[in-house]
């Protein structure tokens, strides 16, 4: 048996099965050790490479314990695997950092457009507040627009951080079920996309009562709706409708829209990480949205979202082919 653990410089576990190594407490403080006889026992190696820690333990494997050459080959193999995992992890974290830095820069630019930050500052807190109040009183419309914009960007930032946690932490995320208003929860996550959907002349219509309540993890549902509307903005046809129907009896939410066509052959894989629709090749994206939705539903123990296209209702816009797609959520 071979146990291994890969951690970053901060001690975060990136991969491994070391929880199955029952003798771990004995060797925790001395991870380089040899304790075997006639092919039975343990041999552990701990290395630090490229800001990561690699700990490999071989237990009761006669060939690896007796042959230094075979043991070295196995260790080299695990080192290469560990480096590959770390580099992929680092690239993904850099991608999230880039997104967050971009959002932060957009927020700063919006504030700078409203007024020079130096004009806000004063020698005391009260003086700074008074200066800010003067700018707001001069142009309340621009001030309201700034607050609205910053609120949208905060939602974007929170969704990206939570998405990273869902993708990389997995089952370590603690689900907390509570009663929430379905319409309010959806409206909160629609917020960053309303202006652009309106500019595309896409109307959003609700077909359930305002007092409809559901039992859900608020963070996970927010993440689901954020990614859903992010996709809707990219793939929905102009001058169309997004229609939301909820059945309390079935506890199911059906969202229908005229959106980019998905062929039958791709429906089974469209939820996988990095997979993008055949007809979406000309639209920027990373194939993350539906994957995050799937993971969030899995963590809550819900059935996967499924899609039923109505291929008899086909439309065209520019060079794109659109159909009436129905997205089904069991809540």
N, C-alpha and C positions, 0 to 999 in steps of 0.2 A: 504494500500500500504506500502511496506517495501523498503526503499532505503539503500544501503550500499556502503562502499568504503574501500578497503584494500590497504594500501601503505607500502612500506618498510621504513627503517630508514632514507633513503635519500629523502623520499617524492615521490618516483616513484609509480604511480598507478599500482597495480598488477591486480586488478579486481574491478568491481563495476558498479552501475547504477546511481550514485549520480548526474550526469548531468541532470537527470530528476526531481530533487528536486528543484523546482523553488524558495523556500524560503531559499535556502542555504546561500545567502549573509547575511541574518539576524543572522544566527547561526554559521557562519564560525569561529568566535573568541571565541565562547562558545558552545562547541559541546555536553555538558551534559545539557539537559534542559527538562522541562515539561511544556507544554502549551496546555491543552485540557479540554474540558467540555462536559459531556454527550457522551463521545466516539468520539467527533470531535476535531481535532487539531493535535498536534505533541508531540512526545517524542523521545529524542535522547540520545544515549549513545556512549561515546568515550572511548576506552581502548587501552593500549599498552601491547602486549604480544609477547615474543620471537622476539624482534626487529622489530615488525610490528605494524602498527596502524590500528585499526578497528573502523569505524564510522557507526552506524546503526540508522536509523530514521524510526519510525512508524508514518504513517499519516492516520487518519480517519479510524482506525480499532478498533471498539468498544471492542471486546474481548481482544485484546492485550493491549489497553490503560486502560481498567478498571481492568483487572486482573494482579496483580503483578507476580503471579505464571506463568501464560501463557507468560507474557513478558520475564521473566527470562529464561524460556525454549527456547523461540525464540532466545534470545541473546546467550545462550550457544550453540545452533545449529550453528548460524552464526560464533561464535568464532572457532568452530571445522572446519567449512568449510574454514575459513580464514587461519587457521594454515595449513590445507592440501594444499591449494594453495601456501602458502609461502614455505613450505617444498619442494614441487615439483619445484617451481621456483628456490629455492636455489640449489637443486640437478642439475638442468639443467645448471645454471650458473657455478657451480663447474666443470661440465663436460667440458664446453667451456674453463674455466680457465686452466683445465688440458691439453687440446689440445694446447692452446697458450703457456703454460709453456714448453710443450714438444718441440714445434717448436723452441722456444727461446733457449732451451738447445742444440738442434741439431745445430742451427746456431753458438752458442758459441763454441761447440766442433769442428766444421769445421774450425772456425777461429783459435782456439788453435792448431789444427793440422797443420795449415799453418805456424804459428809462435807464440811464446810466447808473450802475450800482453805487458809484461814488456819491451820487445825488441823494441816495437813500440814507447813507451813513451819517451819524451824528456823534457827538462826544458822549452822549448818554443814550440809554435804551429809549427813554421817553422822547428824546429829540429825534431819534431815528423813526419812531412810530409817527411822529408829527410830520416828518418829511414825506414818508410814504403816503400818509393821508392826503397831503396836498396834491400829490400826483394822481391819486385815485379820484379826488374831487374835480380835477381838471378834465379828466376823460374817463367817466365811469364805464362807458361802453368798452373801451380798450382794456380797462381793468377787469371787467367781467369776462371778456374774451380770454385774457391771460389766465385767470383762475380756471376757466373751463378747459383751456388747453393743458394746463399743468395737471389737472385732475385726470384727463385722458392719458397723459404720459405716465402718471403714477400707476394707473391700471395696467398699462402696457408693461411697465417695469415689474410689477408684482406678478403678472402672468408669466413672464419669462423666467423669473426666479423660481416660481412654483413649478413651472414646467420642467426646469432643470432638476428640481428635487424629485419629482415624480419619475423622471427617466432614470436618474442615477441612484436614487435611494431605494426605489422600489418598495418592497414590503416593510421597510423600516419606517415608512410614513405612518403616523398614527391616525386612523380614521375616527372622526367624532361626528356622530349622527345627531342632527337637530331638526326641528320643524321650521321651514322657511316658506315665504311666499314665492310661488313659482314665477309669477309675472315680475315681481320686483327683482328677483335674482337674475332673471334673463335681461331685464332692462339695464341693470347695473353693468353687465358685461357687453351689452350692445353699445354703450356710451361712446367708446373710442371710434366706432365705425359709422355712427349715424350720419355725420356730415357727408362722408364719401358715398354712403349708400344713397343719400338724398340727392347728391349730385348726379348719380347714375339713374335717378328717378325710380329707385327701388322702394316699394312700399312694404312696411312690415305690419302684418295684421294678426291679432290674437283672437282665437276662437275658444276661449274658456273664461270663467269668471275671475275677477280681480282677487277674490278672497280664496282662491284655490291654494291649498297648502300641500307640501310634500315633505317626506322624511329623507334627508340627504346630508352628506358632508358638504358644508357650504364652500369650503375651499376647492374641493374636487369639482363640484357642480359649476362654480365660477370658472374654473380652468377649462371645463368642457365647453361651456358657452362662449368663452373668449375665443378659443381655437376654432369653434364652429363658425362664428361670425367673421373671424379673420379669413377663413376659407370662402365664406359666402361673398365677402367683398370682392375677392379675386375672381371667383368663378360664376357668379350670378349674372344673368343677362340683363342688360339695361332695360328700363321701362317694364319691369315685371314685379312680382309680389313674392314675399316670403311669408308663408302662412303657417301659424303655429296652432296645432290642435292638441288638447290634452284630454285623455279619458281617465277620470278618477276611478272608474270601475276596474279598468285594466292597468291602471297606474302607468300609462304609456304616453309619451310625447311624440307626436308626428310632426315633423317640420318639412314642408314641401316648398320647392322653388324651381324656377326654370334656370338650370345651371348646366355647366359644361358636361357633355355626354361622357359616361363611363361605360365601356363595353362590358358585356357579360363576363368575358374571359378575365377581366382585371378586378372584378368586385371582391374576389376572395383574398387578394393580396394588397388591396388599396390601403388597408389599415397598418401595413408593416412599415417600420421605420425606413425612411429614405425612398419609399416607393411613391412615384407620381403618376398621374393618369396619362394615358397615351395622348389624349387630346389637349393636355396641359403643358406640352413641351415648350411652348412659346411664352408661357407665363412664369415670372420669377417665383421660386419657392424651393423648399428643401425636403418636402415630403414628411413633415414632422407633425402637422396639425391633427390628422386622423389617428396617428400613432399615439399622441398624447391623450386624445379622447379615449382610445381603447385602454390605455394603461390606467387612466383615472377611473374608468368604469370597473376594471378588474380589481383595483385596490378596494373599491367599495363593495365588491362581491356582486356586481350587477351583470346582467347579460350584455354581450357586446352590442354596440349600435349596428344596425344593418340597413342597407340601402335597397330600395326597390325603384328602379327607373321605369318610367312609362314611355316605352320606345315608340308608342303610337302617337305621342305628343312631342313632335320634333320641331325645332326652330333653328334659324340661322341668324348670326349677327357677324358682320364682316366675314372672316374666314372660319369662325367658330361654329361648331354644331352643339346645340343645346337640347335638353329634354327635360321633362318634368320629373325631377328626382324627389323621392320621399326618404327622409332620414328618421329612423325609428329608435327611440330610447325607452328602455324599461326602467322606470323609476320607483 
